[in-house]
Amino acid sequence: MGQTGLYRSSWRAERITEGARVFNLRPYSGIIEHGRRAAYVNAAGRKNIAAWAMRRYGCTLEEAHNVAWGLSRAMSPPPWGHGRELQPRLVMTGAIPQMGNLIRGIIGKRLALALKGGK
């Protein structure tokens, strides 16, 4: 079992008047990028966590519900939980220097090709 790859395959880029925009179509991409403060997890959230646990670890429905309960308690603020925050991954923030290098490389190749008389 493993992840579905939806987050990774949902990255898009488009041209806009000011240049370009890179974005992710998944609704949870902002949580991955910026993190999450400690907050209560409702029944729908626990159901999503259980589905993830079954997909990721191949556990039974009962085991998945136990995992979801434990994680939801860990994410809840005191006194009901531990108040753990989801730390930001900064996927785009970390990629910005790499994008600059990639763009400079593409421009350099096209410029070299144009100087040689190509298109």
N, C-alpha and C positions, 0 to 999 in steps of 0.2 A: 504494500500500500504506500501511498505517498500523497503529495500535494497535487492539486489539479492543474497548476500552472496558469490559472486565470489571471492572477496579478501580473505575472511576468509577460504574458501575451497581450495584455490590455494597454500597453504603452502606445501612444500615438503622437504624431507630430504634424503640425500644419503651418502653412505660411499665413502670416497676418500682416497688416499694414506696417507695423513697427519692426517686423523681422520674422520670427518664428515662435511657436508655442509648443511645448512638450507637456503632455498630460497623460493621466491614467484614467481609464473608464470605470474602474472598480470603485464602488462607494466607500470602501474601507481604506483606500490608498492614502487618504489624509491622516488616518490614525497610524498607519505604518510610518509615514514620513514624520509626523509631528508628535507622536506619542498619545497617551491617554491618561488623564488624571484618575485617581481612585474614585470609583462611583459604584452605586448598586447595580447589579446585573439582574434584569427581569427574567421572566420565564422564557420569553422568546430568545433572549441572549443565551440562556443556559441550553436551550434546544440547539442553537447554532454551534455552541462550544461542543456539545455532545456529538453532533454530526461531524465536526472537524476531528474529534478524537477517534471516532470510528473509522474515518477515512485515513487518518494519519497513522494510527497504531493498530488498526484492525481489531479493536476490542469489541466485546459484546455490547448490546444496548444498555444493560445494567451497569457494566463497567464504565461506559461512556457517560451515563448519568452521574456516576460517582465522581468522575474526573471533572465534569461540568460543575457539580456542586462545590468541589474543592477549589477550583479556579475562580468561581464566582465569589466565594468567600474571601479568597486572597485578594481580589480586586476591590472588594467593598471597604469603605472607610471604617475606622474603629467606631464603636466597640464591637461591631458585628464581624469585621474582617481585619485583615492586616494592613489595608490601605496601600497596597503596592500599585505603583503606577507602571504603565507600559512605557518604557523608554523610547524616545524617538530613534528611528533608524537613519534618518537624513539621507535617503536614497538619492534624491535629486540634488540636495546640497553637496553631497560628496561627489556627484557625477559632473558637476559644473566644470571643474578644471579639466576633466577628461574630455568633455564636449568641446572645450576650447582647442585642445590639442588635435582632436579629430577634425574640426572645422578648418584649422590652419593647414592640416595635412591635405585635405580635399582641395582647398584653394590653391595650395602650392602645386599639386599635381595638375590641376586645370590650367594654372598659369604657365607651367612648364610646357604643357601640351600646346597651348595657344602660341607660345613663343616659337615652337618648332613648326608652326604652320598648320596644326590640327585644329579641330573644333573644340 
